[in-house]
């Protein structure tokens, strides 16, 4: 990891503390007189969280850094407030995290915070906890500061990446770091997300976030890591082709119920010039399975869904539509619908 400047203006904490009071007129007063309107901060730090050292380097005085207009989420870090006296809302996550990796040398955002940073799908217990997870190499002391959960570990060069000014654990490493707290099913949801092939019509990227080989290599590098057994099971269950977390959960439910494994998002020519790409399909039985999310309740989408169902019907295919309510109670309703469709098309349970 890149060494950061660790001189974070800690002298602020060792100087004489001023007694702040608020008189009846609402104006701030300290023990040596009334405080004037604070001088505007330099443009480069006026709207984003920053370290005290960055402020000093930009010409900000120590007295200005003590002003009550600035929040202090952790020592050596300041956050400009909005007019309501609260920390600025709408701060990009990368902006909020950057000072924490700047002020502690050889550190990177990791674990649950990196999970959120990468916008992983899947359920991670405690993900909503506001504490920031920071990791350092095991040759360094564990990070200890207000608002931070510190970790140490062994890191290879490609396991820490620089994104939007923030050092953060890579997607494969973040997946493994959170394995201890996640279920095998939810780890599989994330693995499917990482392996998914992007669609050119909807995304700029052309390559998946990870390959099976990269995830497997990550597990081989860190044998004995807590949760690695669950991660190995999840990798065995992972498939290339799921477009969403609900699709992965539906596939896993079908697998657990010993139903045939479906094809994933495979294009099907129903008749000349008419091609559909169902979420899951059984070409042998001419059955398509679609998961209809919340967006399928919109009027325009309803019309498109009717057209889709008519296309499958004319092509001799049976369309099974699954919604969120079918996935409740261990997906019993969804399993019943798919099983019934398979039996009606000649499938014989083994």
C-alpha positions as CSV (number, residue, x, y, z in Angstrom):
1,X,0.0,0.0,0.0
2,X,1.1,3.6,-0.6
3,X,2.4,5.3,2.5
4,X,0.3,8.3,3.5
5,X,1.3,11.4,5.5
6,X,0.5,10.5,9.1
7,X,1.3,14.0,10.5
8,X,-2.4,14.8,11.1
9,X,-2.2,17.9,13.1
10,X,-2.6,16.0,16.4
11,X,-1.2,19.1,18.1
12,X,-4.8,20.4,18.0
13,X,-5.7,17.9,20.7
14,X,-2.8,18.9,23.0
15,X,-3.4,22.6,23.1
16,X,-5.5,24.5,25.5
17,X,-9.3,23.7,25.2
18,X,-11.5,26.8,24.8
19,X,-14.7,27.0,26.8
20,X,-17.6,27.4,24.3
21,X,-20.9,28.8,25.5
22,X,-24.0,30.0,23.7
23,X,-25.6,33.2,25.1
24,X,-29.2,34.1,24.8
25,X,-28.7,35.8,21.4
26,X,-27.5,32.5,19.9
27,X,-24.0,33.7,19.0
28,X,-21.0,31.6,19.9
29,X,-18.6,32.9,22.6
30,X,-15.4,31.5,23.9
31,X,-13.4,32.3,27.0
32,X,-11.5,35.2,25.3
33,X,-14.4,36.9,23.5
34,X,-17.0,36.7,20.8
35,X,-16.2,34.6,17.8
36,X,-16.4,36.2,14.4
37,X,-17.9,34.6,11.3
38,X,-15.4,31.9,10.3
39,X,-13.2,32.5,7.3
40,X,-14.3,30.4,4.3
41,X,-12.3,27.3,3.8
42,X,-10.2,26.8,0.6
43,X,-12.2,25.6,-2.3
44,X,-10.4,22.2,-2.4
45,X,-11.7,21.2,1.1
46,X,-14.7,23.4,1.5
47,X,-17.3,20.8,0.4
48,X,-15.7,17.5,1.3
49,X,-14.3,15.7,4.4
50,X,-10.6,16.4,4.9
51,X,-7.7,15.7,7.2
52,X,-6.3,18.4,9.4
53,X,-3.0,18.1,7.8
54,X,-4.6,18.7,4.4
55,X,-6.2,21.8,5.8
56,X,-2.9,23.1,7.3
57,X,-1.2,22.5,4.0
58,X,-3.9,24.6,2.3
59,X,-3.2,27.5,4.7
60,X,-6.0,26.9,7.2
61,X,-5.2,28.0,10.8
62,X,-5.4,25.7,13.8
63,X,-8.0,28.1,15.3
64,X,-10.2,27.7,12.2
65,X,-10.1,23.9,12.5
66,X,-11.5,24.2,16.0
67,X,-14.6,26.1,14.9
68,X,-17.9,24.4,15.8
69,X,-19.0,24.6,12.2
70,X,-16.7,21.6,11.5
71,X,-17.7,18.1,12.6
72,X,-14.9,15.9,13.9
73,X,-15.9,12.3,13.3
74,X,-12.4,11.1,14.3
75,X,-9.2,12.7,15.4
76,X,-7.4,14.6,12.8
77,X,-10.5,14.6,10.4
78,X,-13.0,17.4,9.8
79,X,-16.3,17.5,7.9
80,X,-17.9,20.7,6.7
81,X,-21.5,21.2,7.9
82,X,-24.5,22.5,6.0
83,X,-26.6,25.4,7.2
84,X,-28.6,23.2,9.6
85,X,-25.5,22.4,11.7
86,X,-25.5,18.8,10.6
87,X,-22.8,17.1,8.6
88,X,-23.2,17.7,4.9
89,X,-25.7,15.3,3.4
90,X,-25.2,13.8,0.0
91,X,-21.4,13.3,0.5
92,X,-20.3,10.6,-1.8
93,X,-19.1,7.5,0.0
94,X,-15.7,7.8,-1.5
95,X,-15.3,11.3,-0.2
96,X,-16.4,10.3,3.3
97,X,-14.0,7.4,3.3
98,X,-10.9,9.0,1.8
99,X,-9.7,10.9,4.9
100,X,-9.7,7.6,7.0
101,X,-7.3,6.0,4.6
102,X,-5.2,9.1,4.3
103,X,-4.7,9.7,8.0
104,X,-3.7,6.1,8.9
105,X,-0.7,5.0,6.9
106,X,-0.8,1.8,4.9
107,X,-4.5,1.4,5.3
108,X,-7.5,0.5,3.0
109,X,-11.2,0.4,3.3
110,X,-12.3,-3.2,3.8
111,X,-14.9,-5.8,5.0
112,X,-18.4,-4.4,5.4
113,X,-17.5,-0.9,4.3
114,X,-15.9,-2.2,1.1
115,X,-19.0,-4.4,0.6
116,X,-21.1,-1.2,0.5
117,X,-18.5,0.6,-1.6
118,X,-18.6,-2.0,-4.3
119,X,-22.5,-2.1,-4.2
120,X,-22.5,-5.8,-3.7
121,X,-25.9,-7.5,-3.7
122,X,-26.7,-10.1,-1.0
123,X,-27.4,-9.8,2.7
124,X,-24.4,-9.1,5.0
125,X,-25.4,-9.0,8.7
126,X,-24.5,-5.6,10.2
127,X,-24.0,-3.9,6.9
128,X,-25.9,-0.8,8.1
129,X,-23.5,-0.2,11.0
130,X,-22.0,3.3,10.5
131,X,-18.6,2.2,11.7
132,X,-15.9,2.3,9.0
133,X,-13.8,-0.9,8.5
134,X,-10.1,-0.3,7.8
135,X,-7.4,-2.9,7.1
136,X,-3.6,-2.7,7.3
137,X,-0.9,-5.3,6.6
138,X,-0.2,-7.6,9.6
139,X,3.2,-6.0,9.9
140,X,1.5,-2.9,11.1
141,X,-0.5,-2.0,14.2
142,X,-4.2,-2.5,14.1
143,X,-6.0,0.8,13.3
144,X,-7.6,2.2,16.5
145,X,-9.6,5.4,16.3
146,X,-13.1,6.7,16.8
147,X,-15.6,5.5,14.2
148,X,-13.3,2.8,12.9
149,X,-13.2,-1.0,13.1
150,X,-9.6,-2.0,12.6
151,X,-8.3,-5.2,10.9
152,X,-4.9,-6.5,9.9
153,X,-4.1,-9.2,7.4
154,X,-1.8,-10.4,4.6
155,X,-2.3,-8.6,1.4
156,X,-1.0,-9.2,-2.1
157,X,-0.4,-6.2,-4.4
158,X,-3.5,-6.7,-6.5
159,X,-5.8,-7.0,-3.5
160,X,-5.7,-3.3,-2.8
161,X,-7.0,-0.9,-5.5
162,X,-7.2,2.8,-5.8
163,X,-10.7,4.1,-6.8
164,X,-11.9,7.7,-6.7
165,X,-9.1,8.7,-4.4
166,X,-9.7,5.8,-1.9
167,X,-7.7,2.7,-1.2
168,X,-10.1,-0.2,-1.0
169,X,-9.8,-4.0,-1.0
170,X,-10.4,-5.5,-4.4
171,X,-13.8,-7.1,-5.2
172,X,-12.5,-10.7,-4.8
173,X,-10.7,-9.9,-1.5
174,X,-13.8,-8.1,-0.2
175,X,-15.9,-11.2,-1.0
176,X,-13.6,-13.4,1.0
177,X,-13.2,-11.0,3.9
178,X,-17.0,-11.0,4.5
179,X,-17.4,-14.8,4.1
180,X,-17.2,-15.4,7.8
181,X,-20.4,-13.4,8.5
182,X,-22.4,-14.4,5.4
183,X,-24.4,-17.5,4.5
184,X,-23.4,-19.8,1.7
185,X,-26.4,-18.6,-0.3
186,X,-25.6,-15.0,0.1
187,X,-22.0,-15.6,-0.8
188,X,-23.2,-17.3,-3.9
189,X,-25.3,-14.3,-4.8
190,X,-22.2,-12.1,-4.6
191,X,-20.1,-14.6,-6.6
192,X,-22.8,-14.7,-9.4
193,X,-22.7,-10.9,-9.4
194,X,-19.0,-10.8,-9.8
195,X,-19.0,-13.5,-12.6
196,X,-21.9,-12.0,-14.5
197,X,-21.2,-11.1,-18.1
198,X,-22.2,-7.5,-18.8
199,X,-24.8,-6.7,-21.5
200,X,-23.5,-4.2,-24.0
201,X,-26.9,-2.6,-24.4
202,X,-27.1,-1.5,-20.7
203,X,-23.5,-1.2,-19.5
204,X,-20.2,0.4,-20.5
205,X,-18.0,-2.3,-19.2
206,X,-17.4,-5.3,-21.4
207,X,-15.8,-7.8,-19.0
208,X,-17.1,-9.4,-15.8
209,X,-15.8,-8.1,-12.5
210,X,-14.1,-11.4,-11.8
211,X,-13.5,-14.8,-13.3
212,X,-13.9,-18.2,-11.6
213,X,-10.2,-18.5,-11.8
214,X,-9.6,-15.2,-9.9
215,X,-12.0,-16.1,-7.1
216,X,-10.5,-19.6,-6.9
217,X,-7.0,-18.1,-6.7
218,X,-8.1,-15.8,-3.9
219,X,-9.2,-18.8,-1.9
220,X,-5.9,-20.6,-2.6
221,X,-3.9,-17.6,-1.4
222,X,-5.6,-17.3,1.9
223,X,-6.1,-20.9,3.2
224,X,-7.3,-20.9,6.7
225,X,-9.1,-17.6,6.5
226,X,-12.3,-17.6,8.7
227,X,-15.3,-18.4,6.4
228,X,-13.2,-19.9,3.6
229,X,-15.1,-23.2,3.7
230,X,-18.4,-21.3,3.1
231,X,-16.7,-19.4,0.3
232,X,-15.5,-22.6,-1.3
233,X,-19.0,-24.0,-1.2
234,X,-20.4,-20.8,-2.7
235,X,-17.9,-20.9,-5.5
236,X,-19.0,-24.5,-6.4
237,X,-22.6,-23.2,-6.5
238,X,-21.8,-20.1,-8.5
239,X,-22.7,-19.9,-12.2
240,X,-22.1,-17.4,-15.0
241,X,-25.4,-16.0,-16.3
242,X,-27.6,-14.8,-13.4
243,X,-28.5,-11.1,-13.9
244,X,-29.7,-10.4,-10.4
245,X,-29.7,-11.6,-6.8
246,X,-33.4,-12.9,-7.0
247,X,-32.5,-15.0,-10.0
248,X,-29.6,-16.5,-8.1
249,X,-31.7,-17.3,-5.1
250,X,-34.4,-18.9,-7.3
251,X,-31.8,-21.0,-9.0
252,X,-30.4,-22.1,-5.6
253,X,-33.8,-23.0,-4.4
254,X,-34.5,-25.1,-7.5
255,X,-31.2,-26.9,-6.9
256,X,-31.9,-27.6,-3.2
257,X,-35.3,-29.0,-4.2
258,X,-33.6,-31.5,-6.6
259,X,-35.2,-30.0,-9.6
260,X,-33.3,-29.9,-12.9
261,X,-30.7,-27.1,-13.2
262,X,-31.9,-24.5,-15.6
263,X,-30.0,-22.6,-18.3
264,X,-29.4,-18.9,-17.4
265,X,-30.3,-16.1,-19.7
266,X,-29.9,-18.1,-22.8
267,X,-31.3,-16.5,-26.0
268,X,-34.1,-18.6,-27.5
269,X,-35.5,-18.1,-31.1
270,X,-39.2,-18.7,-30.7
271,X,-39.9,-18.2,-34.4
272,X,-38.0,-16.5,-37.2
273,X,-37.1,-13.0,-36.0
274,X,-38.4,-13.4,-32.5
275,X,-35.8,-14.0,-29.9
276,X,-36.4,-14.0,-26.1
277,X,-33.9,-14.4,-23.3
278,X,-35.7,-15.7,-20.2
279,X,-34.0,-15.5,-16.8
280,X,-34.0,-19.3,-16.5
281,X,-35.1,-21.9,-19.0
282,X,-35.4,-25.7,-19.7
283,X,-35.1,-26.0,-23.4
284,X,-35.7,-29.8,-23.3
285,X,-39.1,-29.2,-21.9
286,X,-39.7,-25.8,-23.6
287,X,-40.2,-24.1,-20.3
288,X,-39.1,-20.5,-19.5
289,X,-39.0,-19.0,-16.0
290,X,-39.0,-15.3,-15.4
291,X,-38.5,-13.4,-12.2
292,X,-40.7,-10.3,-12.2
293,X,-39.3,-7.6,-9.9
294,X,-40.9,-4.5,-8.6
295,X,-40.6,-2.7,-11.9
296,X,-43.0,-5.1,-13.6
297,X,-45.9,-3.3,-12.0
298,X,-45.4,-0.2,-14.1
299,X,-48.0,0.2,-16.9
300,X,-45.5,0.1,-19.8
301,X,-43.8,-2.9,-18.4
302,X,-47.1,-4.7,-18.0
303,X,-47.7,-4.3,-21.8
304,X,-44.2,-5.6,-22.6
305,X,-44.8,-8.6,-20.3
306,X,-48.0,-9.5,-22.1
307,X,-46.2,-9.4,-25.4
308,X,-43.5,-11.6,-24.0
309,X,-45.9,-14.2,-22.7
310,X,-47.7,-14.2,-26.1
311,X,-44.4,-14.8,-27.8
312,X,-43.6,-17.8,-25.7
313,X,-47.1,-19.2,-26.1
314,X,-47.0,-18.9,-29.9
315,X,-43.6,-20.6,-29.9
316,X,-44.9,-23.6,-28.0
317,X,-43.2,-22.6,-24.7
318,X,-44.7,-22.5,-21.2
319,X,-43.8,-19.3,-19.3
320,X,-43.6,-19.5,-15.5
321,X,-43.7,-16.1,-13.9
322,X,-42.2,-15.8,-10.4
323,X,-42.6,-12.7,-8.1
324,X,-41.3,-11.7,-4.7
325,X,-44.2,-13.2,-2.9
326,X,-43.5,-16.6,-4.5
327,X,-40.0,-16.5,-2.9
328,X,-41.3,-16.3,0.7
329,X,-41.3,-19.3,3.0
330,X,-38.2,-20.9,1.5
331,X,-39.6,-20.2,-2.0
332,X,-42.2,-23.0,-1.6
333,X,-44.7,-21.3,-4.0
334,X,-42.0,-20.7,-6.7
335,X,-40.8,-24.4,-6.4
336,X,-44.4,-25.6,-6.7
337,X,-45.0,-23.6,-9.9
338,X,-41.8,-24.7,-11.6
339,X,-42.2,-28.3,-10.5
340,X,-45.8,-28.3,-11.8
341,X,-44.6,-26.9,-15.2
342,X,-41.9,-29.5,-15.5
343,X,-44.3,-32.4,-14.7
344,X,-46.8,-31.1,-17.2
345,X,-44.1,-31.3,-19.9
346,X,-43.0,-34.8,-19.2
347,X,-40.3,-34.4,-16.6
348,X,-39.9,-37.5,-14.4
349,X,-38.3,-37.0,-10.9
350,X,-35.4,-39.2,-10.2
